[in-house]
Amino acid sequence: MSVAQIKNLQRRLANLEAEAVEALNSTCGHELWQSLGFDAFDSLEDPERRARANYYYGQLQTVRELRDVLG
């Protein structure tokens, strides 16, 4: 990959990370999920909100893994 392609990919990953964090904050109603992880989602009573939180948490973890690989 060229340097420009890597920078573009990093920028897109940053956008996906920001989207996931915003969605998780909105879904959970707080930022405690950042320190609690899945435990914060288990306390959500609405199954749709819990599913949404799990989806975005998975997206966030994938983005972070890809960023680690890219360096």
ABEGO torsion letter per residue (X at the ends): XBAAAAAAAAAAAAAAAAAAAAAAAAAAGBAAAAAAEAAAAAABABAAAAAAAAAAAAAAAAAAAAAAAAX
